[in-house]
């Protein structure tokens, strides 16, 4: 009888030992399920999100991926397609900025398609004209590709100081550059920034001529005309066809006429009218060219030729 009880006790002990094993197996099964689920969720959600974050960071840095493949559910595939379309638009916009002035881009973004109508507004500006002297004679008989190379080198050298002082290149006209400086919040007056840009352009031209000298090319000399005042800034052209964003008016004409007086001024001088010189702070400085009759002006204009080293 005692032996039977002992056997029963032993059987009870064996049953108790099986329960921990069953619990352990169950926990292992649950852990495996959780791990598999996490791997599944990682593939479905985390990996696509990680790729999307990395691609967005690249776009913020100016790198536009040609496409973005997002693994996972159908919704992520759609996100990848839309993201690729957005990058395509950004790439095209960046390319267009190389052919369109920054003022035109800003006007288009602020106006929207509803604002694409001819028209403009009067705004205070400073206009800077730069023109290569005797460029036709310098390039006579030279291959067209060399002429283009010279022009591109010159324009690149002139662009840097213009942009450094918050100016915008309105257009290239042959071998001439027209730059416009608007009044900007928190910035120096437009006339002052245009003057600083003109001085920077003189320094840039010296450096360019040093490189040209090393290549055996003749130096370039330029005229610089600067005028400040009001002008009409806006869109001109056909309502249903091509529009051009530009600046027109008396101040633009005056800057161009002043630059045309380059043969009367020292080689590196910046030519400006007396009113602009006063606005910059150059009163009584520079070389007076006298009161000159300027086409488009009812009265003679006091004209100065100021070396770029002149400080206000």
Legacy VTK file of the C-alpha trace (Angstrom):
# vtk DataFile Version 3.0
C-alpha trace
ASCII
DATASET POLYDATA
POINTS 312 float
0.000 0.000 0.000
2.881 2.323 0.946
4.681 1.430 -2.269
1.604 2.315 -4.288
1.390 5.672 -2.560
5.042 6.273 -3.308
4.453 5.394 -6.943
1.536 7.800 -7.062
3.694 10.504 -5.560
6.371 9.802 -8.128
3.806 10.099 -10.926
2.620 13.414 -9.542
6.206 14.652 -9.462
6.691 13.665 -13.126
3.561 15.584 -14.167
4.755 18.676 -12.314
8.096 18.559 -14.145
6.349 18.704 -17.558
4.570 22.024 -16.915
7.729 24.229 -16.885
8.811 22.616 -20.145
5.444 23.400 -21.722
5.600 27.009 -20.495
9.141 27.422 -21.819
8.140 26.076 -25.220
5.162 28.401 -25.291
7.286 31.418 -24.433
9.810 30.463 -27.087
6.993 30.193 -29.611
5.660 33.613 -28.631
9.128 35.164 -28.833
9.571 33.656 -32.280
6.218 35.058 -33.389
7.103 38.500 -32.040
10.484 38.390 -33.797
8.913 37.328 -37.075
6.262 40.026 -36.727
8.891 42.665 -35.997
10.914 41.596 -39.045
7.764 41.730 -41.140
6.859 45.171 -39.829
10.443 46.336 -40.332
10.311 45.316 -43.966
6.836 46.706 -44.516
7.160 50.002 -42.626
10.580 50.790 -41.150
12.774 50.128 -44.204
10.606 52.236 -46.555
10.456 55.025 -43.981
14.233 54.904 -43.549
14.741 55.176 -47.307
12.240 58.007 -47.494
13.983 59.927 -44.701
17.393 59.480 -46.352
16.021 60.564 -49.733
14.364 63.631 -48.169
17.641 64.567 -46.493
19.417 64.269 -49.842
16.815 66.507 -51.509
17.274 69.105 -48.776
20.980 69.066 -49.662
20.263 69.613 -53.356
20.592 65.996 -54.524
17.535 64.919 -56.486
17.283 61.136 -56.905
16.003 60.038 -60.333
13.610 57.591 -58.657
12.763 56.135 -55.267
11.721 52.507 -54.870
10.003 51.830 -51.566
9.405 48.158 -50.694
6.303 47.230 -48.817
2.618 47.851 -49.207
1.013 49.481 -52.227
0.699 52.829 -50.457
4.490 53.096 -50.144
4.853 52.362 -53.849
2.590 55.329 -54.544
4.611 57.490 -52.157
7.798 56.516 -53.998
6.240 57.382 -57.351
5.030 60.777 -56.126
8.392 61.474 -54.499
10.154 60.722 -57.792
7.797 63.085 -59.632
8.537 65.808 -57.080
12.295 65.327 -57.542
11.859 65.537 -61.311
10.091 68.876 -60.916
12.796 70.158 -58.580
15.523 69.128 -61.028
13.768 70.915 -63.864
13.285 73.985 -61.686
16.971 74.053 -60.794
17.899 73.824 -64.477
15.475 76.628 -65.373
17.053 78.882 -62.760
20.209 78.867 -64.876
18.257 80.386 -67.764
15.905 82.676 -65.841
16.833 85.549 -63.550
16.323 85.108 -59.813
13.859 88.021 -59.861
11.760 86.208 -62.464
11.759 83.020 -60.390
10.709 84.913 -57.266
7.985 86.777 -59.150
6.608 83.533 -60.575
6.597 81.802 -57.186
4.879 84.740 -55.478
2.340 85.435 -58.223
1.300 81.917 -59.156
-0.258 81.109 -62.505
-3.042 83.642 -61.902
-0.428 86.422 -61.849
1.174 85.597 -65.207
-0.051 88.781 -66.834
1.985 91.602 -68.383
2.498 94.436 -65.913
4.832 95.833 -63.311
5.311 98.254 -60.456
7.590 101.179 -59.757
10.324 100.282 -57.323
13.529 101.912 -56.077
16.494 100.139 -57.645
20.146 100.513 -58.543
21.217 99.465 -62.035
24.730 98.395 -62.966
25.918 98.012 -66.567
29.223 96.393 -67.518
30.516 96.255 -71.088
33.785 94.915 -72.524
35.687 97.601 -74.390
36.653 96.867 -78.000
35.549 93.268 -77.696
34.819 93.015 -81.428
38.425 93.960 -82.191
39.790 91.509 -79.613
37.844 88.614 -81.070
38.217 89.414 -84.775
39.418 86.340 -86.649
39.210 84.065 -83.598
37.236 80.787 -83.615
33.658 81.134 -82.307
34.232 78.513 -79.611
37.124 80.559 -78.197
34.960 83.695 -78.187
32.255 81.808 -76.279
34.843 80.540 -73.807
36.122 84.064 -73.176
32.598 85.405 -72.683
31.619 82.611 -70.304
34.773 83.120 -68.247
34.093 86.845 -68.071
30.413 86.449 -67.163
31.247 83.897 -64.458
33.826 86.257 -62.956
31.344 89.162 -62.936
28.439 87.141 -61.560
30.092 86.275 -58.244
30.406 89.831 -56.814
26.942 90.745 -58.100
25.324 87.865 -56.241
27.551 88.388 -53.204
25.927 91.804 -52.747
22.360 90.541 -53.269
22.095 91.686 -56.870
20.467 89.831 -59.745
21.665 89.562 -63.321
18.775 90.856 -65.383
20.274 89.867 -68.713
23.390 89.352 -70.800
23.442 91.534 -73.908
26.224 90.409 -76.208
29.335 91.117 -74.147
27.451 93.332 -71.675
25.942 92.541 -68.276
22.945 94.305 -66.761
22.472 93.787 -63.020
19.681 95.085 -60.804
19.745 95.691 -57.052
16.438 96.027 -55.218
15.904 97.540 -51.805
15.879 94.594 -49.384
14.873 94.465 -45.701
17.853 94.227 -43.387
20.353 94.948 -46.172
22.396 98.003 -47.102
20.751 100.428 -49.565
20.606 99.198 -53.151
22.962 101.921 -54.422
25.558 101.034 -51.806
25.388 97.315 -52.599
25.655 98.049 -56.320
28.774 100.157 -55.663
30.345 97.364 -53.613
29.510 94.909 -56.388
31.145 97.207 -58.960
34.313 97.331 -56.852
34.236 93.544 -56.571
33.825 93.246 -60.330
36.975 95.329 -60.815
38.922 93.012 -58.525
37.490 89.953 -60.269
38.528 91.357 -63.654
42.093 91.865 -62.445
42.273 88.241 -61.344
40.759 87.089 -64.631
43.308 89.094 -66.607
46.148 87.525 -64.629
44.908 84.102 -65.699
44.483 85.307 -69.275
48.024 86.677 -69.262
49.333 83.268 -68.236
47.563 81.772 -71.250
48.889 84.403 -73.623
45.483 86.049 -74.126
45.000 89.827 -74.332
43.573 91.550 -71.235
39.951 92.617 -71.055
38.948 96.151 -70.104
35.405 97.119 -69.241
33.211 100.103 -68.660
30.940 100.275 -65.611
27.914 102.541 -65.351
25.869 102.860 -62.159
22.629 104.733 -61.510
20.069 104.585 -58.715
16.448 105.689 -58.749
13.002 104.380 -59.598
12.248 101.896 -62.360
9.359 99.703 -63.422
10.004 96.099 -62.438
7.735 93.439 -63.838
6.562 91.313 -66.731
6.520 92.438 -70.345
5.440 90.505 -73.414
2.397 88.756 -74.803
-0.444 87.788 -72.521
-0.827 84.333 -74.057
2.720 83.698 -75.230
6.158 84.587 -73.951
6.701 86.844 -70.942
9.992 88.363 -69.876
10.700 89.698 -66.407
12.844 92.803 -66.568
13.429 96.317 -65.285
12.793 99.307 -67.526
12.695 103.058 -67.137
14.741 106.213 -66.835
17.201 104.786 -64.292
18.014 101.846 -66.570
18.581 104.161 -69.528
20.798 106.438 -67.440
23.009 103.558 -66.265
23.451 102.395 -69.861
24.289 105.945 -71.042
26.794 106.382 -68.235
28.563 103.157 -69.162
28.751 104.386 -72.767
30.961 107.260 -71.513
33.718 104.749 -70.672
36.157 106.292 -73.180
36.059 109.588 -71.253
36.982 107.987 -67.938
40.066 106.239 -66.528
40.251 102.550 -67.386
39.013 101.141 -64.057
36.666 103.931 -63.010
33.007 103.382 -62.223
30.909 106.061 -63.924
27.926 107.347 -61.981
25.755 110.422 -61.724
26.048 112.918 -58.899
22.730 111.943 -57.301
23.800 108.295 -57.081
27.212 109.314 -55.717
25.453 111.271 -52.957
23.237 108.277 -52.145
26.312 106.056 -51.821
28.296 108.597 -49.815
30.879 109.523 -52.459
30.137 113.247 -52.461
33.161 115.267 -53.539
35.158 112.190 -54.483
36.205 110.832 -57.830
36.950 112.629 -61.077
34.189 114.983 -62.350
33.359 114.513 -66.014
31.221 117.643 -66.031
27.573 118.265 -66.740
26.851 116.086 -69.733
23.841 115.917 -71.991
22.461 112.419 -71.629
20.005 111.141 -74.205
16.590 110.856 -72.592
17.345 113.516 -69.963
15.820 116.985 -70.245
18.654 118.564 -68.235
22.410 117.963 -68.189
23.533 115.346 -65.670
26.507 115.758 -63.361
28.752 112.766 -63.977
31.615 111.374 -61.886
34.251 108.733 -62.570
35.217 107.071 -59.287
38.084 104.583 -58.922
36.899 101.344 -57.302
39.241 101.907 -54.340
37.258 105.016 -53.368
35.574 104.389 -50.024
32.388 105.990 -48.842
LINES 1 313
312 0 1 2 3 4 5 6 7 8 9 10 11 12 13 14 15 16 17 18 19 20 21 22 23 24 25 26 27 28 29 30 31 32 33 34 35 36 37 38 39 40 41 42 43 44 45 46 47 48 49 50 51 52 53 54 55 56 57 58 59 60 61 62 63 64 65 66 67 68 69 70 71 72 73 74 75 76 77 78 79 80 81 82 83 84 85 86 87 88 89 90 91 92 93 94 95 96 97 98 99 100 101 102 103 104 105 106 107 108 109 110 111 112 113 114 115 116 117 118 119 120 121 122 123 124 125 126 127 128 129 130 131 132 133 134 135 136 137 138 139 140 141 142 143 144 145 146 147 148 149 150 151 152 153 154 155 156 157 158 159 160 161 162 163 164 165 166 167 168 169 170 171 172 173 174 175 176 177 178 179 180 181 182 183 184 185 186 187 188 189 190 191 192 193 194 195 196 197 198 199 200 201 202 203 204 205 206 207 208 209 210 211 212 213 214 215 216 217 218 219 220 221 222 223 224 225 226 227 228 229 230 231 232 233 234 235 236 237 238 239 240 241 242 243 244 245 246 247 248 249 250 251 252 253 254 255 256 257 258 259 260 261 262 263 264 265 266 267 268 269 270 271 272 273 274 275 276 277 278 279 280 281 282 283 284 285 286 287 288 289 290 291 292 293 294 295 296 297 298 299 300 301 302 303 304 305 306 307 308 309 310 311
